[in-house]
Amino acid sequence: MARHFELASIIVSTYNRPEALRAVLSALADQTDRAFEVIVADDGSGPETAALVRDWGKAATVPVRHAWQEDDGFRAARGRNNATRMAKGDYLVFLDGDCVPRPHFLAAHRRLAERGWFVRGTRASLAGSLTRRVESEGLAAHRRSLARWLMSTAKRDIKDVSPLLAWPSERFRKRTPHRWRGVQTCNLGVWAEDYLAVDGLDESYVGWGMEDADLAVRLIRSERFRKEGKFATAVLHLWHPPNDRAALAENQRLFDDTLHGDRIRARVGLSSHETGS
């Protein structure tokens, strides 16, 4: 049986992309479910991002906090852990700062939340042309109807509209409880106590790649299983150039060590230090 959370902490990761973050925050302001707080996990952005978070927080009807760390390379795992240390919610929803939630996003996560399970969300990727309109013109893409998105496929504004479809059946959601592939913190719901039990994301991962898979393996190993958020929790992923994958080989080595071992807690996790810097 699902057990609804009381308060969700939505942790939004960002790095020097204030236009995209503004779109995400604006979409969060339109959520139908209002029982949440926002913590921006900032991997060293400049003053423009700080000003955006401060100003948005003043106008918001939900609590907003800014978890900033020094810019010292791609340290998304550490940034998310820093934000988690500030979280007051009993449920964590991880969201990237270029992934725009639709109005029923949190309500869908609430409906799917269940003890012993984490929810793997999905995303629909927008084309560069539409992304530029969202960022430069303030286009509220999250308010578009499904019919409008279906029409957008002809213009190639969206790569694949199928993630935005709704499917009433729940039977498929637990079919792959032990599958770690495809789990990403761009859209992930997990009970705070479960995240704490595995000591959060592993901060040994520096640079893009594999820290999400590492978390999924450790959650599953600790008997917190995967539940699909497909056809319910999809977000709109704004276009960006490919990430730098220079660190992928080393991160793959770290992940292989986790996958073939018995580790449950992170090598360097939430318990490694009390506050971010």
Residue pairs with C-beta under 8 A, 6 or more apart in sequence:
1 114
2 111
2 112
2 113
2 114
3 113
3 114
3 115
4 110
4 113
5 35
5 89
5 90
5 91
5 110
5 113
5 191
6 35
6 89
6 90
7 35
7 36
7 37
7 88
7 89
7 90
7 91
8 33
8 35
8 36
8 37
8 89
8 91
8 92
8 93
8 106
8 109
8 110
9 36
9 37
9 39
9 83
9 84
9 87
9 88
9 89
9 91
9 92
9 93
9 192
10 28
10 36
10 37
10 38
10 39
10 93
10 95
10 106
11 39
11 41
11 80
11 83
11 84
11 87
11 92
11 93
11 94
11 95
12 21
12 24
12 25
12 28
12 38
12 39
12 40
12 41
12 95
12 96
12 97
13 41
13 43
13 76
13 79
13 80
13 94
13 95
13 96
13 97
13 185
14 20
14 21
14 40
14 41
14 42
14 43
14 45
14 49
14 96
14 97
15 42
15 43
15 44
15 45
15 71
15 74
15 97
16 44
16 45
16 46
16 49
17 45
17 97
17 98
17 240
18 45
18 48
18 49
18 52
19 135
19 136
20 97
20 98
20 134
20 135
20 238
20 240
21 40
21 49
21 52
21 53
21 97
22 52
22 56
22 135
22 138
23 100
23 134
23 135
23 138
23 141
23 142
23 238
24 95
24 97
24 98
24 99
24 100
24 101
25 38
25 52
25 53
25 56
25 60
26 138
26 140
26 142
27 100
27 101
27 102
27 103
27 105
27 140
27 142
28 36
28 38
28 62
28 101
29 60
29 61
30 103
30 140
30 142
30 143
31 101
31 103
31 104
31 105
31 106
31 107
32 103
32 104
32 106
32 107
33 104
33 106
33 107
33 110
34 61
34 62
35 110
36 62
36 89
36 93
36 106
37 62
37 63
37 64
37 65
37 87
37 88
37 89
38 60
38 62
38 63
38 64
38 65
39 64
39 65
39 66
39 67
39 83
39 84
39 86
39 87
40 49
40 53
40 64
40 65
40 66
40 67
40 83
40 97
41 67
41 76
41 79
41 80
41 82
41 83
42 49
42 50
42 53
42 66
42 67
42 68
42 69
42 79
43 69
43 71
43 74
43 75
43 76
43 79
44 68
44 69
44 70
44 71
44 72
44 75
45 68
45 71
50 66
50 68
53 64
53 66
54 66
56 64
57 63
57 64
57 65
57 66
63 88
65 83
65 86
67 79
67 82
67 83
67 85
67 86
67 276
68 276
69 75
69 78
69 79
69 82
69 276
69 277
70 277
73 206
73 207
74 206
74 207
74 208
74 244
74 247
75 203
75 206
76 185
76 201
76 208
76 211
77 200
77 201
77 202
77 203
77 204
77 205
77 211
78 201
78 203
78 276
79 276
80 94
80 185
80 200
80 201
81 200
81 201
81 203
81 269
81 270
81 276
82 275
82 276
84 92
84 192
84 195
84 200
84 270
85 270
85 274
85 275
85 276
87 192
89 192
90 191
90 192
90 193
91 109
91 113
91 189
91 190
91 191
91 192
92 189
92 190
92 191
92 192
92 195
93 106
93 109
93 188
93 189
94 185
94 186
94 187
94 188
94 189
94 190
95 101
95 186
95 187
95 235
96 185
96 186
96 187
96 237
98 237
98 238
98 240
99 123
99 186
99 187
99 235
99 236
99 237
99 238
100 134
100 141
100 142
100 235
100 236
100 237
100 238
101 142
101 235
101 236
102 142
102 164
102 234
102 235
102 236
103 142
103 143
105 233
105 235
108 229
108 232
108 233
109 119
109 121
109 189
109 229
109 233
111 232
112 119
112 173
112 189
112 227
112 229
112 232
112 233
113 119
113 189
113 191
114 227
115 191
116 223
116 224
116 225
117 174
117 177
117 224
117 225
117 226
117 227
118 183
118 188
118 189
118 190
118 191
118 194
118 216
118 219
118 224
118 225
118 226
118 227
119 188
119 189
119 190
119 227
119 228
119 229
119 233
120 182
120 183
120 184
120 187
120 188
120 216
120 226
120 227
120 228
120 229
120 230
121 186
121 187
121 188
121 189
121 229
121 233
121 234
121 235
122 163
122 187
122 229
122 230
122 231
122 233
122 234
122 235
123 163
123 186
123 187
123 234
123 235
123 236
123 237
124 149
124 158
124 159
124 160
124 161
124 162
124 163
124 164
124 234
124 235
124 236
124 237
125 158
125 159
125 160
125 237
125 239
126 134
126 141
126 157
126 158
126 159
126 236
126 237
126 238
126 239
127 156
127 157
127 158
127 159
127 239
128 239
129 157
130 139
130 141
130 152
130 157
130 158
130 239
131 238
131 239
131 240
133 139
134 141
134 238
135 238
141 236
142 236
144 152
146 161
146 164
146 165
149 158
149 161
149 164
150 161
152 158
152 161
153 161
163 230
163 231
163 234
164 234
165 231
166 231
166 232
167 230
167 231
167 232
172 228
172 230
173 227
173 228
173 229
173 230
174 225
174 227
174 228
175 228
176 226
176 228
177 220
177 225
177 226
177 227
178 220
178 225
178 226
179 226
180 213
180 216
180 217
180 220
180 226
181 213
183 212
183 213
183 215
183 216
183 226
184 212
185 201
185 211
185 212
185 215
186 235
186 237
187 229
187 233
187 234
187 235
188 212
189 229
189 233
190 219
190 224
191 224
194 219
194 222
194 224
195 270
196 270
197 222
197 224
197 264
198 215
198 218
198 219
198 222
198 224
198 264
198 265
198 266
198 269
199 265
199 266
199 269
199 270
199 271
200 215
200 266
200 269
200 270
201 211
201 214
201 215
201 266
201 269
202 211
202 214
202 215
202 254
202 258
202 266
202 267
202 268
202 269
203 266
203 267
203 268
203 269
203 272
204 254
204 266
204 267
204 268
205 211
205 214
205 251
205 254
206 247
206 251
207 244
207 245
207 246
207 247
207 248
207 250
207 251
208 243
208 244
208 245
208 247
208 248
208 251
209 243
209 245
209 247
209 248
209 251
209 252
210 248
210 251
210 252
210 254
210 255
211 251
213 255
214 254
214 255
214 258
214 266
216 226
217 255
217 258
217 259
218 258
218 263
218 264
218 265
218 266
219 225
220 226
221 262
221 263
221 264
222 264
254 267
257 263
265 271
266 272
